[in-house]
Amino acid sequence: WHVTNGNFGDVRLDGLSVVGIGSFTGNIWAGETKSAMGMIIDERADDRQRDALLTIFGGRAGGWPAGFAELVGDMRGIEFAPITVEIAADLARWRVDVPGMAKGSAEALTGPTSPPGARVQLHNAPGAEVGPGQIATWGVAAEDEVEAFGFKWSWPGRSSKHFSFDWSGPDEH
């Protein structure tokens, strides 16, 4: 998750990122699954920003992140590390890098019937890590490598997706 601009109360979170690394078996959305996850918080966050991000992504702020946090059966840890996120303005590509822990990059899916510059997108995805109502842009992973929290994989060539998200608290409309 990358916060382009946002806040938690009076704490600005602009430009900060959180990386979740996990796995699950079964249907995670039905709550009948074995799941495990570790989280990486952007090391550039100061103490107040770290507290805010941990409150949001730990589910204590409520809303969609709280529901998602309840689905994680085995929380394997939280680390603070440098996170680089790059997302092309036209969503043609995206990438994330956490040195020594995770790196991924993807190119947006296209095909012979895709208009130039158009993206393959899904509205109202049946399950999304950012909650309902968000739009998924589909892609193919050029890199997908992880070695963190007891997970280790290298899965290039698999599917990738990018979701923009817009969350707000109960006091905001």
Stockholm file with secondary structure:
# STOCKHOLM 1.0

chainA/1-173         WHVTNGNFGDVRLDGLSVVGIGSFTGNIWAGETKSAMGMIIDERADDRQRDALLTIFGGRAGGWPAGFAELVGDMRGIEFAPITVEIAADLARWRVDVPGMAKGSAEALTGPTSPPGARVQLHNAPGAEVGPGQIATWGVAAEDEVEAFGFKWSWPGRSSKHFSFDWSGPDEH
#=GR chainA/1-173 SS CBCSSCEETTEECTTCBEEEEEEEEEEGGGTEEEEEEEEEEETTCCHHHHHHHHHHHTTTTCHHHHHHHHTCSEEEEEEEECCEEEECTTSSEEEEEETTTEEEEEEECCCTTSCTTCCCEEESCSSCTTCTTCEEEEEEEEEEEEEETTEEEECTTSEEEEECCCCCCTTCC
#=GC SS_cons         CBCSSCEETTEECTTCBEEEEEEEEEEGGGTEEEEEEEEEEETTCCHHHHHHHHHHHTTTTCHHHHHHHHTCSEEEEEEEECCEEEECTTSSEEEEEETTTEEEEEEECCCTTSCTTCCCEEESCSSCTTCTTCEEEEEEEEEEEEEETTEEEECTTSEEEEECCCCCCTTCC
//
